[in-house]
Amino acid sequence: MSEPSVTTRLERLTPDVIARSGWPELFAAQAEARFYQHPDWLLAAQAHLLNEPLECACVYHDGTLVLLLTWQARMKRHRFNAPMHDHLTLGDILVAPCLSPAEQQTALAQALALAGNAPWDWQACNVPQRSVLINAVKDNPHWLQRESRQSAWFDLRDGQAPGSGKLRRNLKRLRIKLQEHGQIRSQWLTEPDELREALQQFLTLESSGWKGEQGKATAIAANPALQGFYERLLTPQFAGLQPVIALLWLDEKCIAAQYGLQTEGCLSLLKIAYDEAFSNFSPGSLLLQDTADHAMEQGLATLSLVTAPSWAERWHPLSEPVWHLTHYADNPGGQALRTLDRLKQTAKARLRPAA
C-alpha cells in the first residue's frame, strides 16, 4: 500500500475553518466522542473565557483530516498551550481511528511542527487517560506527564442503576419524606427556548448558596464571562452536541438542577446545583438518581461526572486519571524548561513524605 499524501495547515479557529477543515466529520467518526472534542466547546471558550485566540493545527492524509489540535500562543510565541481555564474541565486532541500508534505519533509531531522553530514547549491540561494522546506520548523523552486529578463516570450498559442497594434505599426514604411537602417531578430539557429558561433556574439555584455569599461570589451568575460561556453552549452551531438541563421540582419550586452536554452515548454533567434549604433531603442526589434512570431509558452508555467530586464517593463511580502533559522542543529553551520542570517534580516528591 502506498504512503498517503500528507499536508498540514494552521489556521485561526472560526466557524468557517471548522466547517471546511473536516472537524465535524472527524468528531463524528470517534468511537466515544466527548463534549470537550466538539468544536462548539472551543468556540464558546474562545468567545468568553480565553485571552488569546485559538489556532487549529491540522494534519491531512490524502485530503482527509486525521489529526487536529488547538493551541494558544503566549510569551512572544515561545510557549504554546492547549486551551486552559478552570471551567475547561477536560481537554483532548482529535485523531482518526484508522491511524496506527506509529502514525499517531508521526501526525502529532507534524502538527506541533506547525508552530515553527521558536517554541520551547506545548502544554495540555486535563487530558483523560482514555485519550489517544496519552499512549502516543508514553515513554517519549520529549514529553513529561503529571497526574492532576481524577474523572468519574457510571457505566450504564449493564442496566444496573448507579449506587449501592443501601444508597438507593436511603434515597427512597428521603424521597418519601420530601413528598410529604409537595409533589416531586423531574424534567430533562433540550429545546432552545426551554433551555434558556432552565438555565435561569440553574443560575438562581447555584448563586443562592455559599457560592453567592458576599466574599465568595464564585457563582456563574456573578461572572458575565462564565455566564456567556454556558449560554453560548446552549445553541451549538455544529451537529453532535446536545445541551441538557435537568430540573427537580417540588410543586412549583425548583430545588435542584444539572447542566449537561450529551454526545452520542454519553451524558456529561458539568454543573450541579441545589437549594440548600432542602439539603436534609439530598435533592442533588435525588436528581442524579433520576437522571441516571432517564439516561438508561434513553439507551445511553455513560453518565459522566466530568470531575471526581468528594460527594460522589458514596455512589462508587468508575474513575480514571486526568493528566497534565508537556512537550519540550529540542532546542535550548525547551531543554532548559524540561530540566527545570523535572527538578520541580523531584522536589515536590521529596517534600510530600515530610508534609
N, C-alpha and C positions, 0 to 999 in steps of 0.2 A: 504494500500500500504506500502511495506517495505521501510525502510530508505535506501538511496543509500550508497554504499561503498565509503568513502571519502579518497582520497590520495592527498598529496601536494608535490610539487617539486620546488626547487630553482636552477636555472642554469644560466650560463653566456649567454648573448644574442649573438647568432651566427645563420647563415642561417640553419645549421643542426638542432639546437634546435628548431627553429621556425617551420621547416617542420614537425618534429615528435611530437611537443607539441600539435598540433591541432589548432594553432593560425589562419592559413588561413581559416580553416573551421568555427571557431568561428566568425571571421570577416565577412565571407560571410553570416552568419546567422543573422546578425544585421538588424533590420528593417530600420535603417537610418545610415549606416556605413559612417564614415568620414575619411579623409586622415590621421588625427593625431592618429587614431586607427590602422593604417596599419603598418605591420612590417617594410616595407622599409623606412618609415618615421623615425623610430628609428634607423634602421641600418645606414642610412645616417647621423643622428645626432651623433651616437657613433663614426663613422669614421672621422667626420670632425669638430664637434662643442664641444664635451664634453671632459673634462679632465680625467674622470674616466670611466671605462667600465660599462655597464648596466647589471643588473641581472633581470631575469624573475621569478616572484613568481606565480606559477600555482596551481590552485585547480581543482581536478578532481572528478566527480561523476560517479561511475561505469566505470572508464576508459575514460570518455569524459570530455574534458576541459570545465569548466563552468565559471571560472574567471581567469583573468590574469592582473597583474600589474607589472610595471617595476620600478626599483629604482637604484640610485647611493648611495654608502656608502661613508661617509666622517667623519672627526674628529674621527679617530680610531673606526669607525663603531658605534659611539654613536648616530649619526644623519643620517637620510636617507631622500632622496628626489626623487620624480619623475624627469625625465629629465627636466632641466631648462636651458633656453638660450633665449636671446632676439628674435631670429628667430624661436623658437619653440612657435608659436603664440597661439596654443591651445593644450590641453592635456587631456587624459582621461584614464580610465581603460576599459577592455573588460569584459562583463558579458553576460552569456547565457540568451536569452529572456525567457526561461522556468522557471527561478528561481523566487520564490515569494519574496516580500520585506524582510521577515524574513530570507529566505535562502540567499539572497544577503548579508545581514549583517553578517550572520554566515560565509559565504565564504570569505568575506573581512577580518574578524578577523583571519581566518585560514591562509590567505595569509600573513598578516602582522606578524603573529607569526613565520613565516619562518626566520625572522631577528634575532630570539633568544631573550634572556632576557636583552641584553646590551643596545639596542637603547633607546633614550629619546623621539624621535619624528620621524614622517614621514610627509613630506610636498609634496603637489601637487599644481602647479600654472596653471593659465589659463584654469580652468575646466569650461566648459559652463553649463548653467542652465539645459540644456536638459539631462545632464549626469545622469545615474543611481546612480552614486556616491553621487550626491547632496542629493537625497532623502534617500539614505542608511545611511547617517551620520546626518541627520536632528534631532535636539533635543538630540543628544548624547553628554554627558558632556565631553567625551574624545576628542571631535573634536571642532575646532574653525574655523569658516567661516568668510572670509573677502572679500567683493566685490572689485575687482581690476579694472574692466573696462567693456565695452560692446562689443558684437559681432553682426554685422549687416548682413542681408541677404534679398533676394527677393523671395517670393513665386510665382512660375511661373505656378502653376497648374490651375489657373483660366483663363489662356490665355491672361491676360492683361499685356502689356508691362510696365516695371517699369517707374516711373516718372509721374508727373502730365501732363495735357494737355499743360499747359504753358511751362513747361520744354521741352517737345517734340517739340513744335512749335519753341522755341529758338534754339534747336539743328538742326532742319530742316533749319532754316535761316542760321546758321553757316555752315552747310554742303554745302548749295548752294553757299555761299561766298567762301568757300575753293575750290570748284570745278572750280572757276574762275582761280585758279593757277595750275590746273592739274587734272588728273583722280584719283579718290579715290577708293580704294578697300581694303577689309579686308580678312585676312587669319586665319584659325584655324588649326594649325599643330600638328600632333600626332605621326608621324612616326619617329623612332630614328634618321635617317640621317637628316631629316628636322628639328627636334628639336635641334640638336647640332648647326646647322647654325642659327636657330631662336634665340637661347639663346645668341649668339654673338650680334645679333641685339638688343636684350633686354639690355644686359650689356652695350653696347655702348650708348644707349639712357639714361640709368639710370646714368651713370657716366658723361654724358655731361652737366648736370645741376648743381644745387647747391651742390649735394652730392659729386661731383667730384672736387669741388673747393679746392684750397690749404687751408689746415687747417680744412676742412670739408669732409675729404675723408671717408665718410661712405658708399660709393657705394660698391656693392657686388664685382665688378671687382678689387677693391683696397685691398681686403682681400682674400688671397688664400683659407683659410678655408671655408669662406662663398661660394666662387665660387665652391669649391669642393662639398659642400653640395648640391647646386642646380643642379650641373652637375650630381651628383650621382642619384638624384631623377628622372632624365630623362630615366633611364634604370632600372625600378623596377624588382626584382627577383621573386616576388610573384604576383599572379593574384589579380585583384580588384582595382588597382591603375593605372590611365591613365594620364600621364602628357599632358598638353595642353598649347601651346604658341600661343597667338593671336597677329597679327600684323596689323597695319593700315598703308597703303601706300598712298603716294601722288606721282603719277608717279612711279619712281624707288627709291624714298626716303622713308624710314620708319620713321613715325612721332609719333607713339605710339605703346606700346607693353604691354601685360599682361602675367604673368607667373601663370598658374593654375594647379590644380590637381583635377581630376574627379574620384568620387567613386559612382558607381551605378547611382542614380538620382540626384546627387549634383555636381556642378562645383564650386570649391573654388578658388578665385583669391587671390593668396598670395602676388603678387607684381605687381605694375602698374608703367609704366614709359612713358614719352612723351618728344618730342622735344620742349624745351621752346621757340624756335624761332617762333613756331606756336601757342603759348598759347592763342592768341586772338581768335582762332578758337576752343578752348576746345577739342583738339584731344583725350585726355584721356576719356572725356565724350562721344565723338562720338564712340569710340571703345567699351566703356561699353554698349552703346545702341545697337550696332551691335552684341555684344556677347550675350546680353540678348535675342535678337531676334533669334540668332542662337541656343541658348540653348533651347528655346521653340520649335523651329523646330525639334530639336533632341529628344524632349519629356522629357527633364529634369524637375524635380520638383522644384529645388532650385538653385539659384545663390548666393553664399556666398561671402561676402567681408572680412570674417575672423575677422578683427577688425572692428571698427566703426569710420573711419576717418571723420574729420570735413567736408571735401568737399562732403561727401555722404549725408549730411543732406538734401540738396535740392532734392534728389531722394526719400526721405521719406521711407527708408527701414524699415523692421521689425528689432527688436533687442532683445537681451536677456543679462542678466548679466553674467559675467565671474568671477570665484571665485578663491581665494587662500585658500586652505584647509590645516589644520594641525591636525594630530592625535598625541596625547600625551600619552606616555606609562604610565602605572600605577606603576611607581617607583619614587624614589626621584628625579632623573634627569628630568623625564617627568613632575612631579608635579611642580618643580621649574620653568621650561620653560613655563608651562601653566600660572602660576601666573605672571611671567614677561611679557608675551605677552598680557595678559588681562590688566595689568597696562598700557602698552604702548598704547593699543587701547583706554582705558579710557582717557588717557592724550591727545591723538590726538583729540578725540571727544570734549573735553573741550576747546582745542585751536582753533578749526575751527570757532566758532562764533566770536571770537575776531580777527581773521585774516582779 
